[in-house]
Amino acid sequence: MSNSERKVTIPGPDGKPVQGTDMEIEESSEKWSEMKLHDGTRIRVKSVVTQVIRMDGAYDNEGNPVYVVKTSPVISVISTPDFLKRGSSK
């Protein structure tokens, strides 16, 4: 275990506490998804990873370690039609 990893306790799938290792994120590339809504609004959305925990002693069917990834959504309005803006005359 490196100096950048620390042990943490989080709720497991059954709600009981399980041990994990908090993993330092060394590199990340989070892309925006852009969409145009029916009302003409254009928005961008992305999910920012805030924490990654490797579950101690937990493995998937292929033998890979199991990770818990905590994220935070980020939403940005690119443009909105004038008629939707506060104070506009409809």
C-alpha positions in Angstrom: 0.0 0.0 0.0 1.5 3.4 -1.0 1.4 6.5 1.1 -1.4 7.9 -1.0 -3.8 5.0 -0.1 -5.7 4.9 3.1 -8.2 2.4 4.6 -11.9 3.4 4.8 -15.1 1.9 5.9 -18.2 2.2 3.7 -21.6 0.5 3.6 -21.6 -2.7 1.7 -24.3 -4.0 -0.7 -26.2 -5.4 2.3 -25.8 -2.2 4.3 -23.2 -3.7 6.7 -19.8 -1.9 6.9 -17.0 -3.2 4.7 -13.4 -2.2 4.5 -11.9 -0.6 1.4 -8.8 1.3 0.2 -9.2 4.9 -0.8 -7.4 5.1 -4.1 -5.7 8.3 -5.3 -6.8 9.5 -8.7 -3.6 10.2 -10.7 -5.2 11.1 -14.0 -8.8 11.8 -15.2 -10.5 12.7 -18.4 -14.2 13.6 -18.0 -16.0 14.5 -21.2 -19.1 16.7 -21.5 -22.3 15.3 -23.1 -24.2 18.0 -25.0 -27.9 17.9 -25.8 -30.5 20.1 -27.3 -33.9 20.0 -25.6 -37.3 20.2 -27.2 -37.8 23.7 -25.9 -34.6 24.9 -27.6 -32.4 24.9 -24.6 -28.8 23.5 -25.0 -27.2 21.9 -21.9 -24.0 20.2 -21.1 -23.7 17.4 -18.5 -20.7 15.4 -17.1 -20.1 13.2 -14.1 -17.0 14.2 -12.1 -15.3 11.4 -10.1 -14.7 12.5 -6.6 -13.5 9.3 -4.9 -12.5 5.7 -5.9 -12.5 2.9 -3.3 -11.1 -0.6 -3.9 -13.1 -3.0 -1.9 -10.8 -5.2 0.2 -11.1 -8.9 -0.7 -13.9 -8.4 -3.2 -13.6 -9.6 -6.8 -15.9 -9.9 -9.8 -16.5 -13.1 -11.7 -13.3 -12.6 -13.8 -11.1 -12.0 -10.7 -10.9 -8.3 -11.0 -11.0 -6.2 -7.8 -14.3 -4.4 -7.2 -14.3 -0.6 -7.0 -16.8 1.9 -5.7 -16.8 5.1 -7.6 -18.3 8.2 -6.1 -19.3 10.9 -8.6 -20.9 14.4 -8.7 -23.0 15.6 -11.6 -22.1 18.9 -13.2 -24.7 20.6 -15.4 -24.2 23.7 -17.5 -26.8 25.6 -19.5 -25.2 26.6 -22.8 -28.1 28.6 -24.2 -31.8 29.1 -23.5 -34.4 30.7 -25.8 -35.2 34.2 -24.7 -38.9 33.4 -24.1 -37.9 31.0 -21.3 -35.7 33.5 -19.4 -37.0 35.2 -16.3 -38.4 38.7 -17.0 -39.0 38.0 -20.7 -42.2 39.1 -22.4 -43.8 36.0 -23.7 
